[in-house]
């Protein structure tokens, strides 16, 4: 039981060191992630279409 208490005290101590982003940082970072996810998915889609077309021509 003592180890459990030490664990939660350690968690509380570490969580007090965490710096949480403010709303503007959160919105900015979320926007960046969404935009790059869309870009990467479009690149992968384009590559898939090109390779599919090449394979259709070959076979």
C-alpha positions, 0 to 999 in steps of 0.5 A: 500500500505504501508503494501505491501512495508513493506512486501517486505522490510521484505522479502529482509531483510530475504533473505539476511540472507539465506546461499545458498549451494555451488555446491559441497554441492548441488551435495552431498545432491542431490546424498544422496536424490536420493540414499535413494529414490531408496533404499526406493523404492526397500524396498517397492517393496520387501515388496509388493512382499512378501505380494502379495506372502503370500496372493496368498498362503493364498487365 
